[in-house]
Amino acid sequence: MGWINAIKEETAVKEAQHAWDAGRNILVFKFIEAHTNSLVSGAITGMNEQMEAIEEVGWKLDHMSVAEGNVIGAMGSKRGERMVIICLYRRPSPAA
């Protein structure tokens, strides 16, 4: 894993742990990833690690939604396609 993905994973863990420690019951997390080739199936580099890291804190993925679009940079330069993955995590229910 590259250093950028490592930083993203670290950020995800910090946010997830903060929400967990605060006693939140849900965590909504936004992942933004480069979408370099939308015509090829395959793993999204770094996403596996980030999502697993949040679940290791104790959260369980409940729902997710994905959108994609172009990012416009400074002075109107096109920076490329990005996808946004919004994940709703829930604190697991206590065993009945």
C-alpha positions in Angstrom: 0.0 0.0 0.0 1.3 3.4 -0.9 1.8 6.3 1.6 -1.4 8.1 0.4 -3.5 5.1 1.0 -1.8 4.6 4.4 -2.8 8.2 5.4 -6.3 7.6 4.2 -6.6 4.4 6.3 -5.2 6.2 9.3 -7.7 9.0 8.9 -10.6 6.5 8.6 -9.5 4.8 11.8 -9.2 8.0 13.7 -12.7 9.2 12.6 -14.2 5.8 13.3 -12.6 5.5 16.7 -13.6 9.1 17.6 -17.3 8.3 16.7 -17.1 5.0 18.6 -15.6 6.6 21.7 -18.3 9.3 21.6 -21.0 6.6 21.8 -22.4 7.2 18.3 -24.7 4.5 16.9 -24.0 5.4 13.2 -21.0 6.6 11.3 -21.4 8.0 7.8 -18.1 8.0 6.0 -17.2 9.5 2.6 -14.4 7.8 0.5 -13.2 9.7 -2.5 -11.1 7.8 -5.0 -9.5 8.3 -8.4 -11.5 6.6 -11.0 -8.8 6.1 -13.7 -10.5 3.5 -15.9 -14.3 3.0 -15.4 -14.4 0.3 -18.1 -12.3 -2.3 -16.3 -13.4 -4.4 -13.3 -11.0 -4.8 -10.4 -10.2 -3.8 -6.9 -10.2 -0.2 -5.9 -6.7 0.3 -4.5 -6.7 1.2 -0.8 -10.5 0.9 -0.3 -10.3 -2.6 1.0 -7.9 -1.5 3.7 -9.9 1.6 4.7 -13.2 -0.2 4.9 -11.7 -3.1 6.9 -9.9 -0.7 9.2 -13.3 1.0 10.1 -14.8 -2.5 10.8 -11.9 -3.4 13.0 -12.9 -0.5 15.3 -16.2 -2.3 15.7 -18.5 -0.7 13.1 -20.4 -2.9 10.6 -21.2 -1.7 7.1 -25.0 -1.3 6.7 -25.5 0.6 3.4 -23.4 2.2 0.7 -23.9 4.4 -2.3 -21.6 5.3 -5.1 -21.4 8.3 -7.5 -18.9 9.4 -10.0 -18.0 12.6 -11.7 -15.3 14.8 -13.1 -13.3 17.1 -10.8 -12.4 20.5 -12.1 -9.1 21.9 -10.8 -7.8 25.4 -10.6 -8.3 27.6 -13.7 -10.8 25.1 -15.1 -8.2 22.4 -15.7 -9.8 18.9 -15.7 -8.2 16.8 -12.9 -9.9 13.6 -13.8 -12.7 11.3 -12.8 -13.4 10.6 -9.1 -15.9 8.4 -7.4 -17.4 9.0 -4.1 -18.5 6.1 -1.9 -20.8 7.0 1.0 -20.9 4.3 3.6 -23.3 4.0 6.5 -21.8 2.0 9.3 -23.8 1.0 12.4 -22.7 -0.1 15.8 -23.6 -3.8 16.1 -26.7 -4.6 18.2 -26.0 -6.4 21.5 -26.8 -10.1 21.3 -30.3 -10.8 22.4 
